[in-house]
Amino acid sequence: MNLNLRNLLTFLDDPKKGDNRHSSAITGVIGEDLNAAAFAHYIGRDGVREATVSADSPTPGTRSGKRLDRWIQTRNKQTGEKILYQCEIKNWAASAIGGHRLPIDCSEEEVKKAVAHYWKGQLKTFQSAVHPNSVTKVFTAMRLPEQYAESKVQPLVIYWMPMSNSTDANPEPFFQVPTHDLGLPDTFVRAPFETLNVFSVSLYFRRLLNGGTETLVLDMPNAERRAQVLDEIGRE
């Protein structure tokens, strides 16, 4: 699927008047596909690693219980090392949740304020009294499909929001946080993960755009089919 990064970032991070009403509907069509594919693109950007997004969703292996959004496996082409991420995807954007608007041409200081604002808000989610919640369910042990039986599993939360725990002017879109630094309550029974992985799609796309990449082609089969259906419905 072809993406115009400038238009996409504007729609989700700095929408025109009235467009915020459509944000949830649009992200419902493309959101999970978009965010998972963006992470896979980030992993493969240097040619050393590659990422495969599974069509299957992580489940605890029971009829009830929390589900996640994607399995994403990465492989180092040089060493063969594989990491399997059990991934929760959050499509939240400024246009949908009333967060900090972040124009394309904003200053470095504005970026720093926005990423700090969103990270502070997410820390409150980790420190909530209710677990597992919509984010901390990523720490729940999931049943591994047979093809991943020997894989090392790590939790990953992919956010659209421009978010980072860094104070740098150009924060890295992918970062790791020791789980003991998140403030999770001791009473929260979870898998013994030592690190949480976090990826910000907005920050990655901004980095690409600032580097001269205006359009991006991503593998988004579900989103492409939904767009095709909408096109077919609208034909005379």
C-alpha positions as CSV (number, residue, x, y, z in Angstrom):
1,M,0.0,0.0,0.0
2,N,1.4,3.4,-1.0
3,L,1.5,6.0,1.9
4,N,2.0,9.7,1.6
5,L,3.8,10.3,4.9
6,R,3.2,14.0,5.0
7,N,-0.6,13.7,4.6
8,L,-0.7,10.7,7.0
9,L,1.2,12.5,9.7
10,T,-0.9,15.7,9.3
11,F,-4.2,13.7,9.5
12,L,-3.3,11.9,12.7
13,D,-1.0,14.4,14.5
14,D,-2.3,17.8,13.3
15,P,-5.7,17.3,11.7
16,K,-7.7,19.9,9.8
17,K,-10.9,21.2,11.5
18,G,-13.5,18.4,11.5
19,D,-11.1,15.7,10.4
20,N,-10.7,14.5,14.0
21,R,-14.3,13.1,13.7
22,H,-13.0,10.6,11.2
23,S,-9.8,9.5,12.9
24,S,-11.2,6.5,14.8
25,A,-12.9,5.2,11.7
26,I,-9.8,5.6,9.5
27,T,-7.5,3.9,12.1
28,G,-10.0,1.1,12.4
29,V,-9.5,0.4,8.7
30,I,-5.7,0.7,8.5
31,G,-4.4,1.0,12.1
32,E,-3.1,-2.4,13.1
33,D,-1.8,-3.2,9.6
34,L,-0.1,0.2,9.4
35,N,1.6,0.0,12.8
36,A,2.8,-3.6,12.4
37,A,4.2,-2.9,8.9
38,A,5.9,0.2,10.1
39,F,7.8,-1.7,12.7
40,A,8.7,-4.4,10.2
41,H,10.0,-1.7,7.9
42,Y,12.1,-0.1,10.7
43,I,13.7,-3.4,11.6
44,G,14.6,-4.1,7.9
45,R,15.8,-0.6,7.1
46,D,19.6,-1.4,7.3
47,G,19.4,-4.8,5.5
48,V,20.9,-6.6,8.5
49,R,17.7,-7.7,10.0
50,E,14.3,-8.7,8.7
51,A,10.8,-8.9,10.3
52,T,7.9,-11.2,9.6
53,V,4.4,-10.2,10.7
54,S,2.2,-13.1,11.5
55,A,-1.5,-13.1,10.5
56,D,-2.2,-14.9,13.8
57,S,-3.0,-13.0,17.0
58,P,-1.3,-14.0,20.3
59,T,-3.8,-15.7,22.7
60,P,-3.3,-17.3,26.2
61,G,-4.6,-20.6,24.8
62,T,-7.9,-20.4,26.7
63,R,-11.4,-19.5,25.6
64,S,-11.3,-16.4,27.8
65,G,-8.5,-14.0,28.7
66,K,-6.6,-11.1,27.1
67,R,-5.6,-11.3,23.5
68,L,-2.9,-9.3,21.8
69,D,-2.7,-8.1,18.2
70,R,0.3,-9.6,16.4
71,W,3.2,-12.0,16.5
72,I,6.2,-10.3,14.9
73,Q,9.4,-12.3,14.5
74,T,12.7,-10.6,13.7
75,R,15.9,-12.3,12.4
76,N,19.4,-11.2,12.2
77,K,20.6,-12.2,8.7
78,Q,24.3,-12.4,9.8
79,T,23.9,-14.3,13.1
80,G,20.6,-16.0,12.6
81,E,19.4,-14.7,16.0
82,K,15.6,-14.6,16.2
83,I,13.4,-12.6,18.5
84,L,9.6,-13.1,18.7
85,Y,7.6,-10.2,19.8
86,Q,4.1,-10.6,21.3
87,C,2.7,-7.3,20.2
88,E,0.0,-5.0,21.4
89,I,-0.9,-2.2,19.0
90,K,-2.3,1.2,20.1
91,N,-3.6,3.4,17.2
92,W,-4.1,6.4,19.5
93,A,-3.4,9.7,17.8
94,A,-3.7,13.4,18.6
95,S,-6.7,13.6,16.4
96,A,-8.5,10.8,18.2
97,I,-7.7,11.4,21.9
98,G,-7.2,15.2,22.1
99,G,-3.5,14.9,22.7
100,H,-0.7,17.3,21.8
101,R,-1.0,18.4,18.1
102,L,2.3,18.1,16.4
103,P,2.6,19.8,13.0
104,I,5.0,18.6,10.3
105,D,7.1,21.7,10.6
106,C,7.2,21.9,14.4
107,S,10.4,22.7,16.3
108,E,12.6,20.2,18.1
109,E,11.4,21.7,21.4
110,E,7.8,20.9,20.4
111,V,8.7,17.3,19.6
112,K,10.4,17.0,23.0
113,K,7.4,18.3,24.8
114,A,5.0,16.0,22.9
115,V,7.0,12.8,23.4
116,A,7.4,13.5,27.1
117,H,3.7,14.2,27.5
118,Y,2.7,10.9,25.9
119,W,5.3,8.9,27.8
120,K,4.3,10.4,31.1
121,G,0.7,9.4,30.3
122,Q,1.6,5.9,29.5
123,L,3.6,5.5,32.8
124,K,0.4,6.2,34.6
125,T,-1.2,3.3,32.7
126,F,1.6,1.0,33.9
127,Q,1.3,2.2,37.4
128,S,-2.5,1.8,37.5
129,A,-4.2,-0.3,40.2
130,V,-6.0,-2.3,37.5
131,H,-4.1,-5.1,35.7
132,P,-3.9,-6.4,33.2
133,N,-5.3,-3.3,31.5
134,S,-5.4,-2.4,27.8
135,V,-1.7,-1.9,27.7
136,T,-0.2,-4.1,30.5
137,K,-1.9,-7.2,29.0
138,V,1.2,-7.3,26.8
139,F,3.0,-8.9,29.8
140,T,0.5,-11.8,29.9
141,A,2.0,-15.2,28.9
142,M,0.7,-16.2,25.5
143,R,0.6,-19.7,24.0
144,L,3.3,-20.1,21.4
145,P,2.3,-21.5,18.0
146,E,4.3,-24.6,17.0
147,Q,6.5,-22.7,14.5
148,Y,7.7,-20.4,17.2
149,A,8.2,-23.1,19.9
150,E,12.0,-22.4,20.2
151,S,11.8,-18.7,20.0
152,K,12.8,-16.2,22.6
153,V,9.7,-14.0,23.4
154,Q,9.7,-10.4,24.3
155,P,6.8,-7.9,24.9
156,L,6.3,-5.1,22.4
157,V,3.9,-2.2,22.4
158,I,3.6,-0.3,19.2
159,Y,2.0,3.2,19.5
160,W,1.1,5.6,16.7
161,M,1.7,8.5,19.2
162,P,5.1,10.4,19.1
163,M,6.5,8.9,22.3
164,S,9.9,8.3,23.9
165,N,11.6,8.1,27.2
166,S,14.5,10.1,25.8
167,T,15.1,13.8,26.1
168,D,17.0,14.0,22.9
169,A,16.0,16.5,20.2
170,N,15.7,13.6,17.7
171,P,14.5,10.7,19.9
172,E,14.8,7.1,18.8
173,P,11.4,5.6,17.7
174,F,12.3,2.2,19.1
175,F,13.5,1.9,22.7
176,Q,13.6,-0.6,25.6
177,V,12.6,0.0,29.3
178,P,13.5,-2.4,32.2
179,T,10.2,-3.6,33.5
180,H,11.2,-2.8,37.1
181,D,11.4,0.9,36.0
182,L,7.7,1.0,34.9
183,G,6.2,0.9,38.4
184,L,4.1,-2.2,37.9
185,P,2.6,-3.4,41.2
186,D,4.0,-6.5,42.8
187,T,0.5,-8.0,42.9
188,F,0.3,-8.1,39.1
189,V,0.9,-11.7,38.1
190,R,2.7,-11.7,34.8
191,A,5.3,-13.5,32.7
192,P,8.8,-12.8,33.9
193,F,9.8,-10.4,31.2
194,E,12.8,-8.2,32.1
195,T,12.3,-5.6,29.3
196,L,9.5,-3.8,27.6
197,N,10.0,-2.8,23.9
198,V,8.3,0.3,22.7
199,F,8.0,1.6,19.1
200,S,6.5,5.0,18.0
201,V,5.3,5.0,14.4
202,S,4.8,8.7,14.3
203,L,8.4,9.3,15.3
204,Y,9.7,6.9,12.7
205,F,7.7,8.4,9.9
206,R,8.8,11.9,10.9
207,R,12.4,10.7,10.8
208,L,11.8,9.2,7.3
209,L,10.1,12.4,6.1
210,N,12.9,14.6,7.5
211,G,15.4,12.4,5.6
212,G,13.6,13.0,2.3
213,T,11.2,10.1,2.1
214,E,7.9,11.4,1.0
215,T,6.1,8.1,0.2
216,L,6.4,4.7,1.6
217,V,5.2,1.3,0.3
218,L,4.2,-1.1,3.1
219,D,2.7,-4.6,3.0
220,M,-0.8,-4.0,4.5
221,P,-3.1,-6.8,3.1
222,N,-6.0,-6.2,5.4
223,A,-6.0,-2.4,4.9
224,E,-5.7,-2.9,1.1
225,R,-8.7,-5.2,1.0
226,R,-10.8,-2.8,3.1
227,A,-9.8,0.1,0.9
228,Q,-10.8,-2.0,-2.2
229,V,-14.2,-2.8,-0.7
230,L,-14.8,0.9,0.0
231,D,-13.9,1.7,-3.6
232,E,-16.2,-1.0,-4.9
233,I,-19.1,0.2,-2.7
234,G,-18.7,3.8,-4.0
235,R,-18.8,2.9,-7.6
236,E,-21.9,3.7,-9.7
